[in-house]
Amino acid sequence: MSERYARQVLFYGIGNKGQKILMEKTAVLVGCGALGCTSANLLVRSGIKRLKVIDRDFIEESNLQRQSLFDEEDIKRNLPKAVAAQKKLQKINSQVQIEAIVVDLNPSNIETIIGNANVVIDGTDNFETRFLINDYCVKHGIPWIYGACIGSVGLTMNIIPSKTPCLRCVLDTIPPFGATETCDTAGIIAPIASMIASIQATEALKILTENYDALSKGLFKTDLWRNETKRLHVEDAMEKSDCITCKQHNYEFLSRDKYSMATSLCGRNAIQILHPNGSKLNLETLAGRLGKVGEVSFNNFLLRLKIDKYELTVFSDGRSIITGTNDASIAKGLYAKYIGM
Ligand SMILES: [Zn+2]
């Protein structure tokens, strides 16, 4: 065993045996924002075998305050978050197989992406994707770790299929951040994301080293600004509920064949548009065509078109993120006009 993991091996909860098991395991991270950057960093340093980083977005200046894997150079290079994260993480630990996947996780690609991973870590910012992860993981018996934060408040919970309640079982228990509170209105301080992601990474280490008895139970909630921490006991939620997912085995998010073509992105003044058949685009050809209508730049991963007050970012699978509007019809109009259906 290399010197690299010497301190971790000394730790009673891991040891040589735990480290060997860890080095055979695959983790999937969905969403590489504030939570994802920290948990990816910690897991890659711990020496897991493989990490898949899934993220649909690119890096913006307002991310740098809390998304610890990114820097100003990444923004200049217009890198998607997953790609920038992969490059940074690979420098940290060249022994780990790290895969950057720039997609919107949806029912059509989740099976290929998550496969039979050993753990899935939630770094998303929306319940639609979390319910999809919940459906897939409950159906396939894969543990996953919910995480969320806003302002100075953070939440996390382990979902171990058939052993603990799933996200749908406890949904009523999850304190709403308030209907109007989003990253837009409430903001966020970096330490809360760092703390919740550190807990997620610790729980992942326990799962991956098969220390199931050490797992945190229930829903953990903390407010770092108000210095309040509590653990909500949800253990009996599964017995009490007639959960659509883990009791009725109705995986409604997984079985949807139609999912929204246009999605408003949390706190971004932006809309994501999915290409109807996700066909591969030649970004260079597209750049040649759009050069006449506005300011265009592109790299191997994405193309950026600035036109009036809007910015269209197009990925090679045809997916686009249109900033400068929260109106789906405006975004769809711009997409149809410039990218085409
Ligand atoms: Zn359930």
Boltz pocket constraint, residues with backbone or C-beta under 6 A from the ligand:
constraints:
  - pocket:
      binder: B
      contacts: [[A, 165], [A, 166], [A, 167], [A, 168], [A, 169], [A, 170], [A, 238], [A, 243], [A, 244], [A, 245], [A, 246], [A, 247]]
      max_distance: 6.0
